[in-house]
Structures are given as structure tokens and as C-alpha cells.
Amino acid sequence: MARTSVQNELQLYLREIKEERLLTPDEEKELGWRIINDECLNSKDRMIKANLRLVISISKNYAHRGLPLSDLIEEGNIGLIKAVEGFDPAQGARFSTYASWWIKQAIKRTLINAVQPIHIPAYMVELIARWKHTNRKLEESLGRQPTLQELATAMGLPVKKLLIVRRAVKAYHAPSQSPTGEDGEGADLADIFEDTRNRAPEHDIERKEDFSTILKLLDSIDERDARVLRLRFGLEGKEPLTLKQIGVEVGLTRERVRQIEVEALKKLQLQLTDAKPSRFFRENMPVESTEKPRPGRKRKQAPDA
């Protein structure tokens, strides 16, 4: 009975927010400036209500990971409120792009807290993240799903140990992390089981600064290249797309999309004022398709953010 009541309340909520009119880019900027200047409390409410559907869309991508959709939406709304309070129209980005980051962080944080009673050793968190990262890169370079042996060789691990990692992934209900998933992408287990115990406080600040810098730099490159990166890294208020999905979206072949991604990331890196690549690019720079994993060589992969 209680479950039915929650479902009914959720359906009612979804119907109500559909009645809210979406904002135009100009309206977003106008409301953004009003919020910055503390001109009107109604401006903040209007911005929040107009973007509640964005929270629903993102929350659905994190369903079936241990928390009900209603809880995810509630946490996502908290992230939306923070985004409204921190939005700067002068940066030139659409609010939905900016808000998506905050919404995802709020949802991921509550998922992490929800599973804290389950002990995940730090080494296993790293191995799971490396497994996901390596699987995706090998799939792109080989043009097919890698075998378990190929994954083990690329990671410098015995097959027996890799089987343990794969079982850990499946145990926590993340089937898209398995080599059978398309492009090895989907549910980001590394985000859910993030090892926060030794993370420095400035980590989150770095991520926010990286994100703001990326949004600015995307406006300085070719529009097509920028769109490919936005789709690839989930900067348009949606989950990241695979190369094949992006190809369908923009009318290009999978290989051409991969080339554009590599070239565009290099262009952005050249414009970074920091001497070292930002954390965002360090963790997401694609592997060239001509690069072959060397047998027996252990590679240290950075976990996906």
C-alpha cells in the first residue's frame, strides 16, 4: 500500500512539472542576472521550476542502483537549487549544461552514502574503474568487444584476478560494466563506489573549475567539434553517448566521430592556461586506435570521474 502511495505521488508530481513552461536562452540569462543581484526571490523559483524536468531525465539514468526514483529526484532537486544559486550567465553556457553537473553530483553523492555499509576496499575501487576504462578503450581500438584475455593483458593482471573484478561489478547490479555492454559504457560504478576516504578537500573545487573552463573553451572551437564533445561527455544534460550513438546523431561514421573527438580534445588542451592537463581531460582522453597494448606491460589507468 505504501509503495502504491509513493508511486501515485510521483505520477502526480510528474504531471505537475510538465505544465511548467521551459525557458528560452534569453530568459535564462535575465533570471540569472536577477538572482545574482538578489532582485527577486520569484526569479529563483521560476528557474528551479522550469528545470525540474531536467532532474527527472537525469535521475532516470541512475535508477535501479539501490535507491527509489523518488529519492534520486529529491537529491537531484537539491543539486538543481545549488546550480541556480551558482549560475553565471556571463560564462555563456546554457543553464541546463551547467545544472547537469550539479544534479549528477548530488545524485552520485547520495548513492555513495547509501552503499557505505558495504565495505569496498580501495584497491577494488581502483580495479573496477580501470576495468571499465580499459574495456571502453579496447572496444574502440579493436572495433569489437575485447576478450577477457585481452583485457587482462592490457591491465597487466592475471585472468583469474580479472574474473574477481568482473564478479564484483555484477554483484552490484551494474551489467553495463560487463564486456557484453555496448562500448563498455553505461552505469558508472566507479562514480557510485568512489573512494572518498583519502580524497583531498580541494578535489571538488578542481572539478568545478575544470568544468567551467571546459564550457568556456568549447565556444572557441568548431561548432561540430564542440557538439561531439558535449555528446561524448554528457555536457548537454544527458548521459554520455557512445561513438556509434553520436555518429547517428550527427550523421557521421563511428570512426570519423572518434577522430573528431581526439582532434577536438587536443585543441582544447592547447588552450588550457594550466601547464598540466585538467583532471577532466586526464581521465577522459581517448586512446588512439593505432595504439596496441603490449603483452605483460602493466598500465596505470586513471579512474573515470
N, C-alpha and C positions, 0 to 999 in steps of 0.2 A: 504493500500500500504506500509506504513512504517513498519507494523508488518511483512509483507511478506519479506521485505528487510532484517530485522533483522534475520528472520529465515534462509534466504539464506546465510547470512554471517556466521551464526552459523554452518550451514551444511558444508560450505567451510572450516571453522576453524577445525571442527571435522575430515574432510578428511585429512587436512594437518598434524595434530598432529599424526594421525595413521601411518604416514610414518616415524616417529622418532623411532629409534631402542631403545629398553629397555636396561638398564644397568645390567651387572652381579654384584654380590656382591663385587667382587674384583675391578671392575671398579668404583663402588660407593665409596669404601674406598680410592682408588687412587685419584679420583676427590675431595673427601672430604679433604684430606690432602693438595692438591694443593690450594684449596680455603682458608683453614686455613692459609697457608703460603704465600698467595697473589702471587702465582706463575704465574697465568694466568687467565685473565678475561674470556677466552673461556671455562674454566672449569666450571664456574658458569652457563654460558649459556647452556652448554651441560647437566648439572644436571637438570636445570629447564625444558628444552625441553623434556628430557627423561621421565619426571614425570607429564607432562600436562594431560595425560590420567587419572592419579590418581585423579586430581582435578575434571575432568568430572564425574568420578564414584561417588565421594563423593557428588558433587553438586546435582546430580540427586536425592539423598536421601532427599534433603531439598527443592525440587521443590513443587509448589502449596502451598506455605506458605506466599504468598503476594508479592514475587519478581520474575521476569522472570529468567529463567535458565541462560541466558547470563550474568545477573548481579551477580548471585551466582558464576558463573565460574570466573568472573573478580575478585571478592573478594577472592575466593579460590586461585587464582593465586598469590595474594598478600601474602597470608599465606604461599604458597609454596616458594616464594622468601625468606621470613623470615626463613623458615626451612632450606633452602640451606645455608644461611648465618650462621646459628647456629649449623649445623650438626657436631657432633664429632664422627669420625669413631672409636675412642678408646673405646667408650661405647659398641661396639659390636652389636648394633641393626641395622636392615635393615633400609635404609633411608625411605622407604615407611611407616614403622611403626612410625618413628619419625615425618615425614611430615604430616601424617594424623591428628595428634593433632593440628598442626598449621593451617592446612586448615580448619578443623571444627571450630576452634575458630574464624577465620576470617569470615566465613560464618555466624555463630551464632551471632557475633557482629553486622554485617550489618542487620540481621533480627531484632535484638533488636532495633536498631536505626530506622528501617523502621516503626516499630509499636509504637514508642514512643508517637505520638499524641494521641493514645488510652490510657486512664488512667487505669492502672491495680493496684488496691490497694495492698499494701504489704501483707496484710493478705490473699488476694485471691491467690496471687502468691504462698504463702506457702501451702495453702489448695490444690491447683491444684497439686503441687509437691507431697504432702503427699498422695493424692488420687491415683496418678499414682503408687507411690512406694508401697502403701498398696495393691492395686489391683494386682500388679505383684506377691507380696509375698504370698498373699492368694491363688492365682491361682496355685502357685507352691505347697503349702502345702496341698490344698484340691484336687488337680488334676482336677480341673474344674474352670470355671469362677464363682467368688463369686456373691452372690445376693446383691442387694442394701442394704438390712438389715445387712448382714454380713460385708459389707464394713463400714457401719455406726457404727456398734458395735466395730469393730477393731480400727476405728479412734476416737471413743468417741464422735461422732457427731449425732445429730438427723437426721433422713432420710430426712426431709424437707430441711435442710441446704445442705445436700449432693446432693440433686436434683439441687440446685442452682449452685453448683460447676460443676456438670455434664453439665448443660446448658452452663456454661461459657466455658468449654472445647469445646463443639460442636460449639459454636458461633465463635470460632477462627479456625475453619476448621482443627481440629486435631482428626479425627474419631478414630484413633488407640489408643487414650487415653480412649475411652469408654470401659466399661466392656465387650463389644462384641468383642473386638480386641484380637488376639491371644497372650496369655501370657501377655496381658496388655501392650505390648511394641510397639514401632514404633516411630511416630513423638514425639519428646521430647519437649513438650510445656513448661516445666519448664526452659529449656535452652533458648527458644525464649523470654519468658516473665520473664526473670531473674530480680530480684530486685537488681539493681546495685546502688541504691541511698545510702545505708549505708554500702557498701562493702569496706573493708579496701584496700589500695593500694597494700599491700603485699599479697593479696589473689591470684592474678595471679602468683606471684613468687612461692608461696607454691604449686600451682597446677603443675607448670613446674618442680619443684624439685621432687614432688611426682612421676610424670610421668617418669622422668629419673631414679629414684630409682627403680621403678617397672620394667622397661625394664632390668635393671641390674640383679635384683633378679630373674626374670623369667628364666634366663640362669642357675640358681643354682638349680632348681628343675627338677623333672622328665619331659622329653620332652612331654609326653602325657598330663600331668597336665598343663604344660605351654601353650600348644596349646588350651586346653579347655578354659583357662582364656583369651587368646588372642581373641578367637572367641566370648566369652561371653561379653567382654568389648570393642569390636571393635578395637583391637590393631593390626589388620592385614590390615589396610587400608580400612575396610568395616564397615558397621553399626553393632552394637551388635546383636548376634543371640539369639534366644530363646533356651531353653534346648532341645526342640524337634528337632530343626534345627541342633543343634550341634550334637545330637545323630545320625542323618542321616549322617552328615559329617564325624564323626569318627567311626561309626559302633557300637555304644553303645546304651543302653536303656536310656530313658529320666531320670529315677531315678538314674542310675549309673553316668550319667553326673552331676546331681545335687550333688551327694556325692563327686565326684572328685572336683567339684568347691569349696565346703565347705572345704574339706581337704587341697586343694592347697592354698586357701586364708589363712588358719590358719598357714600353713608352711611359707608363705611369711611374715605374721605378726610377727612370732617369730624371723625373721631375720632383722626386721627393727631396726635400731640403735636408733630411736626416742623412748622415753618412751611411748608415746601415739600413737595409730594407725594413719596412714596418713589419710588425708582427703579423698583420693580416696577409701580406704577400709572402712572408717566410713560410707560413703554414698552408698557403693555397697555390703557390707557384706550380704549374703543371710540369710534368716530366716530358721532355722532347721524345717523340715517337722513335727517333733513331737510337736512343739510349738503351742499351741492353744490360740487364742485371748480370753481374759477374758471379759465377758459382763460388760459393764459400765465403764471399765477402759480406760482412755484416754492415748493414746500413742503418744509421740512426735517423729515423723519421720523426719529424715534429708532429705531435697530435693535432688533429683538426680542432679549430676553435669552435 
